[in-house]
Amino acid sequence: MADEGDVLGRIHELVSAEHTLRERFGRGELTTEEEHIQLRSLEVQLDQCWDLLRQRRARAAAGQDPDDAKVRPVTEVEGYLS
């Protein structure tokens, strides 16, 4: 299982990819539809990473093994209420 540093590293990679995607769209290298599809994919991956990080931290705070945290399915992570 990835440790907290790995998860944070992945979050930074995804944020960087999002910035690159927006720059490419701004230069006209992507259509609006292409940008939306790719952006949605990045957003879902980010949501899963943030969820995993929150799980790890909650488990550690509760005296449990953070390595037991698991990446949850997209349908579960995207189904949370705000």
Beta strands, then each sheet from edge to edge (+ up, - down):
end
